[in-house]
Amino acid sequence: MNIQNFLQNISNEKRYSVHTITAYQSDIQSFSDYLLSGYETENLNDASPQMIRSWVASLKEDGLNSNSINRKISALKSFYKFLLNKGEISANPTQKIHLLKKAERLPVYIEKGQLKSYLEEGISDHNFSAVRNKLIVELLYATGMRQGELIGLKHDAIDFANKMLKVHGKRNKERLIPLSNSTINDLSTYISLKKKTFDTTNDWLIVTDKGLKAYPKFIYRIVNRQLDGFTSTKKSPHILRHSFATHMLNNGADLNNIKELLGHSNLSATQVYTHNTIEQLKKIYNNAHPRANTN
């Protein structure tokens, strides 16, 4: 049973894409070449778990990243599962070969000073688009809401008396988020201007220039354009959510409280922001401590 039989199987029966088939062929051939050079055998059926682990180790030494190595491991797993099902081998040598842990990417966020500069910049209170655009950025940053949650807000979500916002998150889970005096005032200004701008207004809080319900690309485009010139960091609604959580944590907020504000179902999703806090502490230490850079 050769590689071609396997490739025909994933092409004709599994319906894998041409790109995946080509990649799998390259990965299996790479392992075959390794067996020949390292173990003087061309028979893939003779491969052992130790041989595969040795190959993975060599890929690491060559500097391949975890994603690339995991794809190669996945190719081998599929190949040997195929051989096992066809009775070509009695045991699958990849059964106890695990995928590598992917390098954890820290959430990107915008510096506090950069957002402060944007929010403090004056705009015309009589220009509906300008007021709405700034409110979009302010609400996303002040509450940590998801983009979809912002789009789904209606007027009755705002409790002006108690300065609270009712948000419906994933699985329609409801949560309350406090609002500052500044945000409450900006909401009042926006709603008043919205009523003056449109003869008939719907219940959706954030609307387009035509008074229609906002949509994802509309929100993303506004956030990106509004923050252009204030930061070189990636600019998006989700980056504002990251910024909210990171700044709260850096200023001493409890992780469990941030979890509730973000609407996370478990704490592990929120804990990723602690890494940013550690990096911030390292940065402060290196910049401030007299012996931080001594040998």
C-alpha positions in Angstrom: 0.0 0.0 0.0 1.7 3.2 -1.1 1.1 6.9 -0.5 -0.9 7.2 -3.8 -3.6 4.9 -2.5 -4.0 7.1 0.5 -4.1 10.3 -1.6 -6.7 8.8 -3.9 -8.8 7.9 -0.8 -8.8 11.4 0.7 -9.5 12.9 -2.7 -12.3 10.6 -3.9 -13.9 9.5 -0.7 -13.0 12.2 1.9 -13.3 15.0 -0.7 -10.3 16.9 0.7 -9.3 20.0 -1.1 -6.4 20.0 -3.7 -4.4 22.2 -1.3 -4.8 19.8 1.6 -4.0 16.7 -0.6 -0.8 18.4 -1.9 0.2 19.4 1.6 -0.4 15.8 3.0 1.6 14.3 0.1 4.5 16.6 0.9 4.4 15.9 4.6 4.3 12.1 4.2 7.1 12.2 1.7 9.1 14.3 4.1 8.7 11.6 6.8 9.6 8.9 4.3 12.8 10.8 3.4 13.6 11.1 7.1 13.1 7.3 7.6 15.5 6.6 4.8 18.2 9.0 6.0 17.9 8.3 9.7 16.9 4.6 9.8 17.8 3.3 6.4 14.3 2.1 5.6 11.9 3.2 2.9 9.0 1.2 4.3 6.5 3.5 6.0 4.7 0.5 7.4 7.8 -0.2 9.6 7.7 3.2 11.4 7.5 3.2 15.2 6.3 5.8 17.6 9.9 6.5 18.5 10.8 7.2 14.9 7.9 9.6 14.6 8.9 11.4 17.8 12.4 11.7 16.5 11.1 13.2 13.3 9.0 15.7 15.2 12.0 16.7 17.3 14.0 17.3 14.1 11.3 19.5 12.7 11.5 21.6 15.9 15.3 21.8 15.6 14.8 23.1 12.0 12.8 25.9 13.4 9.3 25.0 12.1 6.5 26.6 14.1 3.9 24.6 16.0 1.2 25.0 13.4 3.3 23.6 10.6 4.5 20.7 12.7 0.9 19.9 13.8 -0.2 19.8 10.2 2.5 17.2 9.4 1.5 15.2 12.4 -2.1 15.3 11.3 -1.1 14.1 7.9 0.7 11.1 9.4 -2.2 10.3 11.7 -4.6 10.2 8.7 -2.2 8.1 6.7 -1.6 5.5 9.4 -5.3 5.4 10.3 -6.0 4.6 6.6 -3.3 1.8 6.7 -4.8 0.3 9.9 -8.3 0.3 8.4 -6.9 -1.5 5.3 -5.2 -4.1 7.4 -1.7 -3.0 6.2 -0.5 -2.5 9.8 -1.5 -4.1 13.0 -1.0 -1.0 15.2 -1.2 2.7 14.6 2.3 4.2 15.5 0.7 7.7 15.7 -1.9 6.8 18.3 0.1 8.3 21.2 1.7 11.1 19.2 0.1 14.3 20.4 -0.2 17.7 18.7 2.1 20.4 20.0 0.7 23.2 22.1 0.3 26.3 20.1 2.2 29.4 21.2 -0.2 31.6 23.2 -0.9 34.9 21.5 -1.5 37.7 23.9 -4.5 39.9 23.3 -3.6 43.1 21.4 -4.8 46.3 23.1 -4.6 50.0 22.6 -2.6 52.1 25.1 -4.7 53.9 27.7 -3.3 57.3 26.8 -4.1 56.8 23.1 -7.7 56.1 23.8 -7.9 59.0 26.2 -6.6 61.4 23.5 -9.2 60.2 21.1 -12.1 60.4 23.6 -11.1 63.9 24.8 -11.0 65.3 21.2 -14.0 67.6 20.7 -16.7 67.1 18.1 -19.8 69.0 16.9 -22.8 68.1 19.1 -25.0 68.9 16.1 -23.5 66.4 13.7 -25.4 63.1 14.1 -22.7 60.9 12.3 -19.9 62.4 14.4 -21.7 62.0 17.7 -22.7 58.4 16.8 -19.3 57.4 15.6 -17.6 58.6 18.8 -20.3 57.0 20.9 -19.7 53.6 19.2 -16.0 53.7 20.2 -16.8 55.0 23.7 -19.4 52.3 24.4 -17.2 49.5 23.2 -14.3 50.7 25.3 -16.3 51.7 28.3 -18.3 48.4 28.6 -16.1 45.8 26.9 -19.1 44.7 24.9 -18.8 42.5 21.8 -19.6 44.0 18.5 -22.8 41.9 18.1 -23.9 43.0 21.5 -23.6 46.6 20.6 -25.6 46.1 17.4 -28.3 44.3 19.3 -28.8 47.1 21.9 -32.2 48.8 22.0 -33.2 52.0 23.8 -34.8 50.2 26.7 -31.4 48.6 27.5 -30.3 51.8 29.1 -31.2 52.5 32.7 -30.5 56.2 33.0 -31.6 56.5 36.6 -29.2 53.7 37.8 -26.6 54.3 35.2 -26.7 50.7 34.0 -26.7 49.0 30.6 -28.5 45.7 30.1 -26.6 43.5 27.5 -27.7 40.2 26.0 -24.6 38.1 25.3 -24.0 34.6 24.0 -26.8 32.1 24.4 -28.9 35.2 25.3 -27.3 35.4 28.7 -28.2 38.8 30.3 -25.7 40.9 32.2 -25.6 44.4 33.6 -22.7 46.8 33.0 -22.3 50.1 34.9 -22.0 53.3 33.0 -20.0 56.4 33.9 -21.6 59.9 34.1 -19.7 60.8 31.0 -21.1 57.9 29.0 -24.6 58.6 30.3 -24.4 62.2 29.1 -23.1 61.2 25.7 -25.9 58.7 25.3 -28.5 61.4 26.2 -26.9 63.7 23.6 -26.9 61.0 21.0 -30.5 59.9 21.5 -31.8 63.5 21.5 -29.9 64.1 18.2 -31.2 60.9 16.7 -34.8 61.9 17.4 -34.2 65.2 15.7 -32.4 63.6 12.7 -35.0 61.0 11.9 -38.8 61.6 11.7 -39.6 58.0 12.6 -37.0 56.1 14.6 -36.8 52.4 15.4 -35.9 50.9 18.7 -32.3 50.0 17.7 -29.8 52.2 19.6 -27.1 52.4 17.0 -28.3 53.2 13.5 -26.8 54.1 10.1 -27.0 57.5 8.5 -30.3 56.3 7.0 -31.7 55.4 10.4 -31.4 51.7 9.8 -30.0 49.1 12.2 -26.2 48.9 12.3 -24.4 45.9 10.9 -20.9 44.4 11.6 -19.0 45.9 8.7 -20.5 49.3 9.4 -19.3 49.2 13.1 -15.9 47.8 12.2 -15.3 50.5 9.5 -16.3 53.3 12.0 -14.0 52.0 14.7 -11.1 51.6 12.3 -11.5 55.1 10.8 -12.1 56.8 14.2 -8.9 55.5 15.8 -6.8 56.1 12.7 -4.1 58.5 13.7 -4.3 57.8 17.4 -2.7 54.4 17.4 -0.6 52.2 15.1 -2.1 49.1 16.8 -4.8 47.1 15.0 -8.1 48.9 15.3 -11.3 46.9 15.6 -14.3 46.5 18.0 -12.7 43.4 19.5 -9.4 45.2 20.2 -11.5 47.7 22.2 -12.9 44.8 24.2 -9.3 43.6 24.8 -8.3 47.2 25.8 -11.2 47.4 28.3 -10.2 44.2 30.0 -6.5 44.9 30.0 -6.8 48.4 31.4 -9.3 47.3 34.1 -6.8 44.6 35.2 -3.8 46.9 35.1 -5.7 49.3 37.4 -6.4 46.6 40.0 -9.8 45.2 39.0 -10.6 41.7 40.3 -10.4 39.1 37.6 -13.8 37.6 38.5 -15.4 41.0 38.2 -13.9 41.4 34.7 -15.2 38.0 33.8 -18.7 39.0 34.7 -18.4 42.3 32.8 -17.1 40.6 29.7 -19.8 37.9 29.9 -17.3 35.0 29.9 -18.8 31.7 30.9 -15.6 30.6 32.7 -12.6 32.2 34.2 -10.0 30.6 31.9 -11.2 32.8 29.0 -10.5 35.9 31.2 -7.1 34.8 32.6 -5.4 35.4 29.3 -5.4 39.1 30.2 -3.2 38.5 33.2 -0.3 37.8 30.8 -0.7 41.4 29.5 -0.6 42.6 33.1 2.6 40.7 33.8 4.2 42.1 30.6 3.1 45.6 31.8 4.7 45.0 35.2 7.9 43.9 33.5 7.9 47.0 31.3 7.4 49.3 34.3 10.1 47.5 36.3 12.6 47.7 33.4 11.9 51.4 32.9 11.8 52.4 36.6 14.1 50.3 38.6 17.7 51.5 38.9 19.1 47.9 38.7 16.7 46.5 36.1 19.3 46.6 33.3 22.4 45.8 35.3 24.4 42.7 34.6 
